[in-house]
Amino acid sequence: MRAPLIHPRAPGLVLAPKALSAADRAALLAWLAAAQPLWEQRYSTLRPPPPGQVQRPLLRPVIWLGNWQFACLGYYEPPRRVLDAAVEAEPFPPVLAKIAADAEARARRAFPAAEIPKAWRLNTCLVNLYGDRLDNGRWVDAARVGDHRDFEPGPVASLSLGDRALFQFVRRGQRGDEPPVRSMWLEDSMLQLFSGPVWKDALLHRVQRVEDKRGELLGPSVEGFRTRRVNLTFRYVPQEHIVPFRRLGAQAREDVRGYVTTLAARSEHWRRALEG
């Protein structure tokens, strides 16, 4: 039996074109140019991968602010996985704090109070770099992400920079010949917010492709990677689930120590976390 149809204009999805002023965009690009991403491995390098899995790098470099969800620890997924999944990270720089506050205000105006947890605030930001990676001497398009959902409670806000991306909402287990529930192009400086039982909970989403037309390279310099789109996803993790590095379980702490050491070379926050 097929799942009931979902109307592509169902409530819970908001698009705000040109949500960034020119000044804020410039400030955000300046911060990005000096930021330090990690190109993580999917699993711990200290022990074998889970049965049936193979070790592999993530498709793209990432930056986390507020808390860092290291891939090898398993991403934050309440209520199943909250322990040692969100490691206290650097706070938002001023321009991101301003963007997050604007997104929070938009979400509170757009979505019912019942969809917004009591202590909800956008205290987590995942910065994804989309572009081309160098693979055996040739550049390969890595500007996509497969079907997934964001498990953090409450509304999610997503800001796009650079080349536009084809973003799609799809059903779980959707057949290859089925059209997505909704497709949209996310343009430069566009803010997308989604919430509630349809767009946030029932459907998965993906980035099907990113155009290569602007000719603008963004973000920090990453060896073997050229960034033509940056996406910043703002989410909420309850404060009681965010743990400092020094309070991680012993195995989790050793799994990510190498990453934290890399971050500590250029970050006061991570240097103090490592020393503490």
C-alpha positions, 0 to 999 in steps of 0.5 A: 500500500502506497503512503498517502500523497503529500501536497508540495505546498504543505505548511512547514516550509519557508524560503526567504530569498536574499536573506543576507545583506551584502555586508553580512555576506562579505563578513561571512565570507571573510570568516569562512576564509579563515575557518578551519574545516576537517575532512573526517573519516566516517569511522574510528581509525583506532578500531575496525569499522562496524560489520559490513562497512568499510572505512572512508572519508566523508564526501566533503570537509565540514566545520561545526560550531556550538557542538561538533558531531564527529562522524566516528562517534555517530551523529546526534540522534535522540532519543537513541543516541545522545551520549558522547555525540555532541562535543562542545565546540567554538561559539558562533562568530558575530556574523553567524550569531546575527544570522541565527537570531534572524532565523530564530525570529523567522521560525517563531513567526512562521511555525506553530508554537507546538513545533518549537521545543520550550528551550529551542534556540539555534545553538548548532551550526554545520558548515558543509563545503560543496565542490570538487575533490582531487581524486587520482589527479583529476577533479571529481564532482562531490557537490551532493548529499544523499537522502537523510534527515536532521534529528535535532528537535525543532525547526531547522534553518539552512543558508546557501552561499555560492552556486545554486543547488537542486534541493529535494524532499523525498519519501522514505524508501522512494523508488527510483522512478518516483518523482520527489515530493518537492524540488527547489533551487536554493540560490545564493544568500537564500534562507530555507526553514523547515519544521513539523511532521511533514518536512522535518519528520516524515520526509527525507531531503537531499542535494541532488546537484550543484551548478558550476556557473558562478566561478566563485571559489568560497571558504578556506583553502583545503588541499585537494578540494575546490569549494563552489557552494557553502551551506550552513545548517542551524539546529538545536541540541539541548544543552544537557546533551553537549559535553566538553571534550574532557568529559567524553567517555574514554573510548570516544575521547581517544577516537576524536583526539587526533581531530581535536589536536588538529583543531587545537593548532589554530583554535584557542577553544580546542587548545584549552579543551585538549589541555583540560 
